[in-house]
Amino acid sequence: MFLDMYDVIVVGGGHAGIEAASASSNMGSKTLLITTNFQTIGQMSCNPAIGGIAKGQIIREIDALGGYSGIIADYSTIQFRMLNKSKGPAMWSPRAQCDRKLFSYNWRLFIEKNTQLDIYQDTVTSLIIKQYQVIGVKTYFGLKIKGKSVILTNGTFLNGKIHIGEKQINGGRMAEQEVRGITEQLTQNFGFRFGRMKTGTSPRVDGRSLNYDKMKSQNGDIDPKKFSFFYNTKKLKKQRKCYITYTNQKVHDFIRNNFSYSPIYAGDIKGVSPRYCPSIEEKVFRFSDKKEHTVFVEPEGWNTVEVYVNGFSTSFPEEIQYQSLTKISGFEKVKILKPGYAIEYDYFPPEQLKATLESKIIENLFFAGQINGTTGYEEAAAQGLMAGINVHLKIREKEPFILKRNQAYIGVLIDDLITKGTEEPYRMFTSRAEYRMLLRQDNADERLTPIGYDIGLISSKQMMLLDKKRSKIEKCMYFFQNKNFSPKTINPVLYSKKSPKIHHDKKIETILSRSEIDIKDIVSIPFLMEEINKNDFSQEILEQVSIRIKYKGYIDREKENAKKLLKLENLKIPNNFDYKSIKSLSSEGREKLDYYRPISLAQASRISGISPSDLSILLIYMGR
């Protein structure tokens, strides 16, 4: 039935678990994925969308490294938008509205094609641990399965409790049983710290009961992109509309009058809520001066009437949810298909992990996803991918794979978690990345695909495609840097854009570097268009070259800053370094350095409470 010994056992079939299992098995580890329900593999428990601000960058990075989330999203997309196009390219973020059922179905197809990956429907209730090393798992049905390593990706299932008004239902998701035993084992027997967090979901409603004429239509991009750089997924030819409406004073007054029915304000919920994705009752309470809040009306798929009411997460009783919704423009005759609810669950503060996401306490035990205090499909998938890669490398006694903050948003995510921890559900923002001009969504393949190739997740064919793209970019850059515009050719364009005219020939690069001039303004010039067609410079190549030219100063500055950081990253601190013996360190510095065990001076510098003086003392004791 099972192998005598698996290389990797992955617990949980959510976004973290399926990326972890796919990565470890694709690298050659015999992997077992255990999930409570086959039908909810890759389930979108909240809104049916992938990507968004900073999250879209993460999905592109997962794809560039050889993960699957971007590919699955492409196969399931019903609308694609590039967010923040009015801002600089560091802020551009791809987002795909997905067909919820297709997304889960496609993940199942990909998993079942993987001959290195076994799947089993059961619930893991405890770990088999010997001398502080994990050697397997025990299941609800009493099975003992041996493994060299285990990745826990339990999501919201550890002692999960669902709240709808006064109703409290034990469960990890609506109609799905919670998991008991793992938290108790790790905390009582091995000294792990744990906490409680809370998240929530919005009501699903019948789209036929809504009046879309009262809402603002939100269309997809005219020329929709995709997430995957290499996989041969087709571009969208048709898209489904989303809609926007708003709450109003009537809604807010009704909610205020019913605060006592919310388990958040009745004191039933103890877990910490996500600051950046609050429930509607929290929005009304915390932002009492706001007259309205945006409500995004999102279809759940191609062929369903089910609609997700994004921005209206709630734990109110069903009747109050209904009464609140009917006061929103366009929702006057709404029919609720499924009520919203809040869910509390256990998580383990992530500073208890190494940079590889391996536990500091139990060897070969890895954690990924919401169990680490994060929120969001994208953050979970990224952690799953990194855990899957590192567990494979660990059991083969190879060097760990750690992304730096200047290499990827994934590097920022994991570094934040292990050095700062989190006391509220952590989500990624572009503002968290100091090098966001380097970490753009459009260049994730250039940054990370060579690394994915080196570790065995990217094929030779994919590397050839990247090399071809790089060559095209260099050729296009050379042309723009060396070809001139004459005044007669370019001045009409400059005049139309209210840009100063030129009196002598100027390089195309010089003209394009002007803030008011866009690549679209100049590529239509006949001789330039001829050159573009002759060399087959795609829109993607032109956009890449335009970014490099227009933002050269910002990019160069960030590269220089990253070089300075790299010097500190290269100053490695031995794992057995005796901080307690250095009396000249501040007491707080000694305590935190000994607890976090940073792997480099750069990581030590990011730990809250570590002073410049502490860093200087460390340098001296390291012989620098």
C-alpha positions in Angstrom: 0.0 0.0 0.0 2.8 2.4 1.0 6.5 2.4 0.4 8.6 1.2 3.3 10.2 4.7 3.5 9.3 7.9 1.8 11.8 10.7 1.3 9.2 13.3 2.0 5.7 13.2 3.5 3.7 16.4 2.9 0.7 17.0 5.3 -2.1 19.0 3.7 -3.3 19.5 0.1 -3.7 23.3 0.1 -1.5 25.8 -1.9 1.6 25.2 0.2 1.2 21.5 0.3 0.8 20.9 -3.4 3.7 23.2 -4.3 5.9 21.4 -1.7 4.9 18.0 -2.9 5.4 18.9 -6.6 8.8 20.5 -6.0 10.3 17.6 -3.9 9.0 14.9 -6.2 10.1 16.8 -9.4 13.6 17.0 -7.9 13.6 13.2 -7.5 12.4 12.6 -3.9 9.8 9.9 -3.5 7.0 11.9 -1.9 3.7 11.2 -0.3 0.9 13.8 -0.1 -1.6 13.2 2.6 -4.8 15.3 2.6 -8.1 15.0 4.4 -10.1 15.4 1.2 -9.1 14.8 -2.4 -11.9 17.0 -3.7 -10.4 20.1 -2.1 -6.8 19.8 -3.4 -5.8 23.4 -4.3 -9.0 24.8 -3.0 -9.5 28.5 -3.2 -11.1 28.9 0.2 -11.4 32.7 0.0 -11.8 34.8 -3.2 -11.3 33.1 -6.6 -8.3 35.1 -7.7 -4.5 34.6 -8.0 -2.0 37.5 -7.8 -2.5 41.2 -7.1 -0.3 43.8 -5.4 3.1 42.0 -4.7 1.3 38.7 -4.8 1.5 38.6 -8.6 5.2 39.1 -8.4 5.4 36.0 -6.1 3.4 33.9 -8.6 5.8 34.9 -11.4 8.7 34.0 -9.2 7.2 30.6 -8.4 6.8 30.0 -12.1 10.4 31.2 -12.8 11.7 28.6 -10.3 9.7 25.7 -11.7 6.6 25.8 -9.5 3.1 25.3 -10.8 0.8 28.0 -9.4 1.2 30.3 -12.3 0.5 27.6 -14.9 -2.6 26.4 -13.0 -3.8 30.0 -12.8 -3.3 30.4 -16.6 -5.4 27.3 -17.3 -8.1 28.6 -15.0 -8.2 32.3 -15.7 -11.5 34.0 -16.6 -10.2 37.6 -16.4 -6.7 39.1 -16.4 -5.6 42.5 -15.3 -2.2 44.2 -14.7 -2.7 46.3 -11.6 -1.0 49.7 -11.0 -0.2 50.4 -14.6 -0.5 54.1 -13.8 2.5 53.8 -11.5 6.1 52.8 -12.1 7.0 49.3 -13.3 8.1 48.2 -9.8 4.5 48.5 -8.8 2.9 46.6 -11.7 1.2 43.5 -10.4 -0.5 40.8 -12.5 -3.9 39.4 -11.2 -6.1 36.7 -12.6 -9.7 36.1 -11.7 -10.0 32.3 -11.8 -12.6 29.6 -12.2 -12.6 28.1 -8.7 -13.5 24.6 -9.7 -11.1 24.6 -12.7 -8.2 25.7 -10.5 -8.6 22.8 -8.1 -9.3 20.4 -11.0 -6.1 21.4 -12.9 -4.0 21.0 -9.8 -5.4 17.5 -9.3 -4.5 16.7 -13.0 -0.9 17.9 -12.5 -0.4 16.0 -9.3 -1.8 12.7 -10.7 0.6 12.9 -13.7 3.6 12.8 -11.3 4.9 9.3 -11.0 7.2 10.3 -8.1 4.2 11.5 -6.0 1.8 9.3 -4.1 -1.4 10.7 -2.7 -3.5 9.4 0.1 -6.8 10.6 1.7 -6.5 10.5 5.5 -5.8 13.0 8.4 -2.4 13.1 10.1 -3.0 13.5 13.8 0.6 13.2 15.2 4.2 12.9 14.1 6.6 10.0 14.8 9.7 11.6 16.4 12.8 9.9 17.7 15.6 11.7 19.4 14.3 15.1 18.1 14.2 13.9 14.5 11.0 13.2 12.6 10.7 9.7 11.1 7.1 9.5 10.1 3.4 10.3 10.8 0.4 8.7 12.4 -3.1 9.1 10.9 -6.7 9.3 12.0 -7.2 5.7 10.8 -4.3 4.4 12.9 -1.7 4.1 10.1 2.0 4.6 10.8 3.8 5.8 7.7 7.6 6.2 7.7 9.4 9.1 6.1 12.9 10.7 6.2 11.2 14.1 6.4 7.8 15.8 6.9 6.4 19.1 5.7 3.5 20.5 7.7 1.1 22.6 5.6 -2.0 22.4 7.7 -3.5 25.8 6.7 -6.4 26.7 9.0 -7.1 23.2 10.1 -5.1 22.9 13.4 -7.8 23.2 16.0 -9.9 25.2 13.6 -13.1 26.8 14.9 -15.7 28.5 12.6 -17.8 31.4 13.8 -21.1 32.5 12.3 -22.8 34.8 14.9 -23.2 32.7 18.1 -22.7 29.5 16.2 -19.3 27.9 16.8 -18.4 24.9 14.6 -15.2 22.9 14.9 -13.7 22.7 11.4 -10.8 23.7 9.2 -13.1 24.9 6.5 -16.9 24.9 6.1 -18.1 21.3 6.2 -14.5 20.0 6.8 -13.2 18.5 10.0 -10.5 20.3 12.0 -7.2 18.5 12.9 -6.4 17.8 16.6 -3.2 16.3 18.1 -0.3 18.0 16.2 -0.3 21.3 18.1 -0.7 19.4 21.5 2.2 17.1 20.6 4.6 19.8 19.5 3.9 22.2 22.3 3.6 19.8 25.3 6.3 17.3 24.3 8.9 19.5 22.5 8.5 23.0 23.7 7.1 24.7 20.5 5.3 28.0 21.0 2.0 28.4 19.2 -0.6 31.1 18.9 -4.1 31.7 17.5 -5.0 33.6 14.4 -8.3 34.5 12.8 -9.2 35.0 9.1 -12.5 35.0 7.3 -14.4 34.7 4.1 -17.3 36.6 2.4 -20.7 35.4 1.5 -21.3 33.7 -1.9 -24.4 35.0 -3.6 -26.6 34.1 -6.6 -25.5 36.4 -9.5 -29.0 36.2 -11.0 -30.3 38.1 -8.0 -28.0 41.1 -8.5 -28.7 44.3 -10.5 -25.4 44.9 -12.4 -26.8 48.1 -14.0 -26.4 49.8 -10.6 -22.7 48.7 -10.4 -19.5 49.8 -12.2 -18.2 47.3 -14.7 -14.6 46.1 -14.3 -13.3 44.6 -17.5 -10.1 42.7 -18.0 -7.1 44.0 -20.0 -7.6 44.5 -23.8 -4.4 42.5 -24.3 -4.4 40.1 -21.4 -1.0 38.6 -20.3 -0.4 35.3 -18.5 1.6 34.3 -15.5 3.8 31.5 -16.9 6.9 32.5 -18.7 7.5 29.2 -20.4 4.5 26.9 -20.3 2.4 26.7 -23.5 -0.9 28.0 -22.0 -3.1 29.9 -24.4 -3.9 33.6 -24.0 -7.5 34.5 -23.1 -9.7 35.3 -26.1 -12.8 36.1 -24.0 -13.1 37.2 -20.4 -15.8 37.5 -17.7 -16.7 40.9 -16.2 -16.3 41.7 -12.6 -18.2 44.6 -11.0 -17.7 47.2 -8.3 -20.2 48.7 -5.9 -19.9 50.4 -2.5 -21.3 50.2 1.0 -23.1 53.3 2.3 -24.2 55.0 5.4 -27.3 52.8 5.7 -25.1 49.7 5.7 -22.7 51.2 8.2 -25.5 52.3 10.6 -27.1 48.8 10.4 -23.8 47.1 11.2 -23.0 49.5 14.1 -26.5 48.7 15.6 -25.7 45.0 15.4 -22.0 44.9 16.6 -23.1 42.8 19.6 -24.0 40.0 17.3 -20.5 39.8 15.9 -18.3 37.2 17.6 -15.4 39.6 17.1 -17.0 42.2 19.4 -18.9 39.8 21.6 -15.5 38.4 22.7 -15.9 34.9 21.2 -13.0 35.3 18.9 -9.6 35.5 20.5 -7.4 35.0 17.4 -5.6 38.0 15.8 -7.3 39.3 12.7 -5.5 40.3 9.4 -4.8 44.0 9.6 -4.9 44.5 5.8 -8.0 42.4 5.1 -10.4 43.1 7.9 -14.0 42.0 8.0 -16.8 44.4 7.1 -17.7 44.9 10.8 -14.0 45.7 11.6 -13.9 48.2 8.7 -17.0 50.0 10.0 -15.6 50.0 13.6 -12.0 51.0 12.8 -12.7 53.5 10.0 -15.7 55.2 11.4 -15.0 58.4 9.3 -15.3 56.6 6.0 -18.6 56.9 4.2 -18.2 53.9 2.0 -16.1 50.8 1.4 -15.5 49.2 -2.0 -17.2 45.9 -2.7 -15.8 43.8 -5.6 -18.3 41.5 -7.2 -16.4 38.5 -8.6 -17.8 35.6 -10.6 -16.7 32.2 -9.3 -16.2 30.6 -12.8 -17.2 30.4 -16.4 -20.4 28.5 -16.0 -21.8 29.2 -12.6 -24.2 31.8 -11.1 -22.1 31.8 -7.9 -20.5 35.2 -7.1 -18.0 36.1 -4.4 -18.6 39.3 -2.5 -15.0 40.4 -2.1 -14.5 43.1 0.6 -17.4 41.9 2.7 -15.8 39.2 4.8 -18.0 38.8 7.9 -18.8 36.5 10.9 -22.3 38.0 11.5 -25.3 35.7 11.8 -26.8 34.8 8.4 -29.8 37.1 8.8 -27.6 40.2 9.6 -25.4 39.3 6.6 -28.5 39.3 4.4 -29.9 42.5 5.8 -26.6 44.3 5.4 -26.2 43.1 1.8 -29.6 44.3 0.8 -28.7 47.9 1.6 -25.9 47.9 -1.0 -26.6 49.3 -4.4 -27.3 46.4 -6.8 -27.9 43.9 -3.9 -31.4 44.9 -3.0 -32.8 41.5 -4.1 -29.7 39.4 -3.2 -30.0 35.7 -2.5 -27.2 34.2 -0.4 -25.9 30.8 -1.5 -23.3 30.4 1.3 -22.8 32.7 4.3 -19.5 34.3 5.2 -17.7 33.1 8.3 -14.7 33.7 10.5 -12.2 30.9 11.4 -9.7 30.7 14.2 -6.8 28.3 14.0 -3.4 27.5 15.5 -0.1 28.7 14.0 3.5 28.4 15.1 5.5 31.6 15.3 8.0 31.4 12.4 11.1 32.6 14.2 11.2 29.0 15.4 12.3 28.1 11.8 15.6 28.2 10.0 15.9 30.1 6.7 15.1 26.8 4.9 11.8 26.6 6.8 13.1 23.6 8.8 12.3 23.6 12.5 15.1 24.6 14.8 13.8 22.0 17.3 13.0 18.9 15.3 15.3 17.8 12.6 13.8 17.2 9.1 10.5 18.8 10.1 9.5 21.7 7.8 6.6 24.2 8.1 5.0 26.1 5.2 1.9 28.3 4.6 -0.6 29.6 7.1 0.8 27.4 9.8 3.7 30.0 9.8 1.3 32.9 10.4 0.9 34.1 6.8 -2.3 34.8 4.8 -2.9 34.4 1.1 -2.6 31.6 -1.5 0.5 33.2 -3.0 2.5 33.5 0.2 1.5 29.9 1.1 2.5 28.5 -2.3 5.9 30.3 -2.2 6.7 28.8 1.2 5.6 25.3 0.0 7.9 25.6 -3.0 10.9 26.6 -0.9 10.2 23.9 1.7 9.9 21.2 -1.0 13.2 22.3 -2.5 15.0 22.4 0.8 13.7 19.2 2.1 15.0 17.4 -1.0 18.4 19.1 -0.6 18.5 18.4 3.2 17.9 14.6 3.0 20.6 14.4 0.3 23.1 16.4 2.5 23.3 19.2 -0.1 23.7 23.0 0.5 20.4 24.7 1.4 18.6 26.9 -1.1 18.0 30.4 0.4 16.9 33.4 -1.6 18.2 36.8 -0.5 16.1 39.9 -0.2 17.6 41.4 -3.3 16.8 38.3 -5.3 13.1 37.7 -4.9 9.9 38.7 -3.0 10.0 35.1 -1.8 13.3 35.9 -0.1 11.8 39.0 1.6 8.8 36.9 2.7 10.8 34.2 4.4 13.5 36.5 5.8 10.7 38.7 7.4 9.1 35.6 8.9 12.2 34.1 10.5 13.8 37.3 11.7 10.9 39.3 12.7 8.2 36.7 13.3 4.6 37.8 13.1 1.8 38.4 15.6 -0.9 39.0 13.0 -1.6 37.3 9.6 1.4 38.3 7.4 0.7 39.3 3.8 3.2 40.6 1.2 3.3 44.2 0.0 5.6 45.9 -2.5 6.6 48.3 0.4 8.1 45.3 2.3 10.8 45.0 -0.4 13.7 47.4 -0.3 14.8 46.4 -3.8 11.4 46.4 -5.6 12.8 48.0 -8.7 15.0 44.9 -9.1 12.2 42.5 -8.1 9.7 43.4 -10.9 7.2 40.9 -12.1 8.5 41.2 -15.7 12.0 40.0 -14.9 11.4 37.2 -12.5 12.5 34.7 -15.2 15.8 36.5 -15.7 16.4 36.6 -11.9 15.4 33.1 -10.9 15.1 30.7 -13.9 18.9 30.0 -14.0 18.7 29.1 -10.3 15.7 26.9 -11.0 17.7 25.2 -13.7 20.7 24.6 -11.4 18.5 22.9 -8.7 16.6 20.7 -11.3 13.2 22.3 -11.6 13.7 24.1 -14.9 14.3 22.1 -18.2 16.9 22.8 -20.8 14.2 23.8 -23.2 13.0 26.5 -20.8 16.6 27.7 -20.3 16.9 28.0 -24.1 13.8 30.1 -24.2 15.2 32.4 -21.5 18.6 32.7 -23.4 16.7 33.6 -26.6 14.7 36.3 -24.7 18.0 37.7 -23.2 19.6 37.8 -26.6 16.6 39.7 -28.0 16.7 42.2 -25.2 20.4 42.9 -25.7 20.0 43.3 -29.4 17.1 45.7 -28.9 19.0 47.7 -26.3 22.0 48.0 -28.7 19.7 49.3 -31.4 18.1 51.9 -29.2 21.5 53.0 -27.8 23.1 53.4 -31.2 20.4 54.5 -33.6 19.5 58.2 -34.0 16.3 60.1 -34.4 16.5 63.2 -36.6 14.6 66.4 -35.6 12.4 66.0 -38.6 11.4 62.4 -37.6 10.8 62.8 -33.9 9.8 66.5 -33.3 6.2 65.9 -34.4 5.9 63.2 -31.7 7.7 65.4 -29.1 5.3 68.3 -29.9 2.3 66.1 -29.4 3.6 65.0 -26.0 4.5 68.6 -25.0 8.2 67.5 -24.8 11.0 69.9 -25.8 12.0 69.6 -29.5 15.4 68.6 -30.6 17.7 70.5 -33.0 20.3 67.8 -33.7 20.2 64.1 -34.0 19.6 62.2 -30.7 19.9 58.6 -29.8 16.6 56.7 -29.5 17.6 55.9 -25.9 17.9 59.6 -25.0 14.4 60.3 -26.3 12.9 57.3 -24.6 14.5 58.2 -21.3 12.2 61.3 -21.1 9.5 60.8 -18.5 6.7 62.1 -20.8 7.6 59.8 -23.7 6.3 56.2 -23.8 7.5 53.3 -25.9 4.2 53.4 -27.8 4.9 57.0 -28.8 8.0 56.1 -30.8 7.6 52.5 -32.1 5.1 53.5 -34.7 7.7 55.7 -36.6 8.1 54.0 -40.0 11.9 53.2 -40.0 11.7 52.1 -36.3 8.7 49.9 -37.0 10.5 48.3 -39.9 13.5 47.5 -37.7 11.2 46.1 -35.0 9.4 43.8 -37.4 12.7 42.7 -39.1 14.2 41.6 -35.7 10.9 40.3 -34.4 11.0 42.4 -31.2 7.9 41.5 -29.4 5.8 43.8 -27.2 7.3 42.1 -24.2 10.9 42.8 -25.4 10.1 46.4 -26.1 8.5 46.8 -22.7 11.6 45.3 -21.0 14.0 47.6 -22.9 11.8 50.6 -22.2 11.9 49.9 -18.5 15.7 49.5 -18.5 16.2 52.8 -20.3 13.7 54.9 -18.5 14.5 53.7 -15.0 18.2 53.1 -15.4 19.2 55.4 -12.5 16.8 53.7 -10.0 17.9 50.3 -11.1 21.6 51.1 -10.9 21.2 52.6 -7.4 19.4 49.5 -6.1 22.0 47.3 -7.6 24.7 49.3 -5.8 22.8 49.0 -2.5 22.3 45.3 -3.1 26.1 44.9 -3.5 26.6 46.6 -0.1 24.1 44.2 1.5 25.8 41.2 -0.2 29.0 42.0 1.8 27.0 41.6 5.0 25.2 38.5 3.7 28.6 36.9 2.9 29.7 37.4 6.5 28.5 34.1 7.7 28.0 33.4 11.4 28.8 29.8 12.6 25.7 28.0 13.8 27.4 27.1 17.1 28.5 30.7 17.8 28.5 31.3 21.6 26.6 34.6 22.0 26.1 34.2 25.7 29.9 34.4 26.4 30.2 37.9 24.8 29.5 40.1 27.8 30.0 43.3 25.8 26.8 42.6 23.7 23.6 44.2 25.1 21.5 41.8 27.2 18.7 42.1 24.6 21.2 41.4 21.8 22.6 38.3 23.5 19.1 37.0 24.2 17.8 37.5 20.6 20.9 36.4 18.8 21.0 33.2 20.8 17.3 32.6 20.1 17.2 33.5 16.3 20.6 32.1 15.5 21.1 34.3 12.3 23.1 32.7 9.5 24.8 36.0 8.5 25.5 39.5 9.8 22.9 40.9 7.4 20.2 38.7 8.9 21.4 39.6 12.4 21.0 43.3 11.5 17.3 42.8 10.6 16.4 41.3 14.0 14.4 43.8 16.0 16.4 45.0 19.0 19.9 44.3 17.5 21.8 47.6 17.7 24.7 48.9 15.5 26.9 48.5 18.5 26.0 44.8 18.8 26.8 44.3 15.1 30.2 46.0 15.6 31.0 43.8 18.5 30.0 40.7 16.5 32.4 41.8 13.7 35.3 42.1 16.2 34.6 38.6 17.7 34.3 37.1 14.2 37.8 38.5 13.5 36.8 41.2 11.1 
